[in-house]
Amino acid sequence: MPNINLSDKRNRDAVVKAESVRVEDPIRYLGPKGGQTYTRRILKSTVEHDNETLVETFKTPEAIAEALINDDPEVDIERFGQFLWNTSKVYVNPDEELVFRVQQTELVRGPAGKLLETRNRERPEPNVDSAIPLRWTGKLIPKQDAIKRFLFAAKLQVVHINGLTYDFLHGMASELAEANSLLLLGAGESGKEPLIFRRGSIPYRGFLEGRVDGDNYILLLHLSNMELKLPKKMEKKS
């Protein structure tokens, strides 16, 4: 649950929490004997038995085919199918050696899929819990317009941590509910920077939505990294 340093339209700020919004699945899957099913990671193969190793060992496709007929060089009977626990993602080079300093590259493509630019991936620092709070930009977007303009990738629920932050967030939710609009949030000194929750994560635009029912409130932070626009030809026709 990340912290968020948030300000309201009066430039008062407070550190609150943001938690993921999860809807519990009412459907349960049971096994043949009525037991609860569960997910497990299973080892499918290893580098000692992949296609590249077989080619390096047997040299020709004919030799590989003969080996597969006579034996099982592509299978490790003792290890394949075992359960995996506490796994971590690593990067390897063509020699199957671990690498520790990886330079990631971004491919920028246009609307038609054409490659426009290749550049080194930047890894910006998080800014949602910095000394500078997320700004109340004052830019309100009606909900009906927002769902047509932006593609929302995720949402978080902003929650209070004590009585003072309850009043703080309840007031914000009341104002947004009355306006029936989403508020654009901005990071940085200018209040125009995107929201970054973890180092190197995807920058998002943040849109705050409020709902109120008496003393109860919900404050949702909708996240978007894509704006929906008409092609230029259609814009001219309209």
Secondary structure by P-SEA (a helix, b strand, c coil): cccccccccccbbbbbbbbbbbbbccbbbbcccccccbbbbbbcccccccaaaaaaacccaaaaaaaaaacccccccccccccccbbbbbbbccccccccbbbbbbbbbcccccccccccccccccccccccccccccccccaaaaaacccccbbbbbbbccaaaaaaaaaaaaaaaaacbbbbbbbcccccbbbbcccccbbbbbbbbbbbcccbbbbbbbbbcbbbbccaaaaaac
